[in-house]
Structure formats: structure tokens, C-alpha cells
């Protein structure tokens, strides 16, 4: 839990040598997900993340 209640609680979802996926439970109860791909970071709200995962599944099937 965040110390002052204003900072998000974060968890790493997956990590490789160059890439990182993590999520944050924001103080306003919104979940945001983040992909760090070298020097690019993509930020998603939960609904956007769900759609992104559907896209990735279509790419690998």
C-alpha cells in the first residue's frame, strides 16, 4: 500500500532484459498498465489493455 495514499501501488507483470510490463492501481481506483519497450513507454487504461491483448493474440494465432 502506498504510504500517503496518493501514490499508485505498482506490480511488475513481466520483464525481460529490454522490456517491462507493469500495472498501477491508482488512488482513484483506476488501473493503468504500462509497457516499457527500450526508450518507448506505452500507457493503457484497463479497457485499452484488454483490446491490446486481443490484438496481440490475433497476431500470434
C-alpha atoms as one frame of an Amber mdcrd trajectory, in Angstrom:
protein
   0.000   0.000   0.000   1.210   3.480  -0.784   2.488   5.375   2.232   0.490
   8.560   1.768  -2.426   7.171  -0.261  -1.562   9.397  -3.222   0.959   7.109
  -4.889  -0.185   4.150  -7.007   0.515   0.574  -5.958   2.596  -0.993  -8.726
   3.309  -4.580  -9.726   5.557  -5.979 -12.441   3.586  -8.248 -14.799   6.508
  -9.466 -16.912  10.100  -8.471 -17.556  12.867  -9.351 -19.981  16.307  -7.850
 -20.474  14.925  -4.970 -22.577  11.178  -4.876 -21.916   8.933  -4.389 -18.908
   5.175  -4.645 -18.405   3.749  -3.307 -15.167   0.453  -2.168 -13.733  -0.533
   0.511 -11.295  -3.564   0.645  -9.042  -4.163   4.381  -8.936  -5.514   6.179
  -5.833  -8.755   6.911  -7.753  -9.205   3.119  -8.131  -8.374   3.205 -11.863
  -5.977   0.537 -13.125  -3.346   1.600 -15.636  -0.968  -0.712 -17.469   2.383
   0.219 -18.927   4.757  -1.300 -21.480   8.348  -0.108 -21.445   9.983  -1.070
 -24.740  13.536   0.246 -24.685  13.094   4.035 -24.832   9.322   3.963 -25.561
   6.646   3.639 -22.887   3.013   2.907 -23.751   0.327   3.686 -21.185  -3.085
   1.967 -21.214  -6.275   2.125 -19.217  -7.708  -1.319 -18.439 -10.147  -1.281
 -21.387  -7.361  -0.298 -23.788  -5.089  -3.000 -22.362  -7.770  -5.642 -22.893
  -8.131  -4.583 -26.533  -4.350  -4.543 -26.981  -4.140  -8.121 -25.681  -6.850
  -9.172 -28.155  -4.769  -7.599 -30.937  -1.609  -9.425 -29.837  -3.490 -12.737
 -29.707  -4.692 -12.168 -33.280  -1.115 -11.527 -34.356   0.236 -14.755 -32.885
  -2.611 -17.072 -33.937
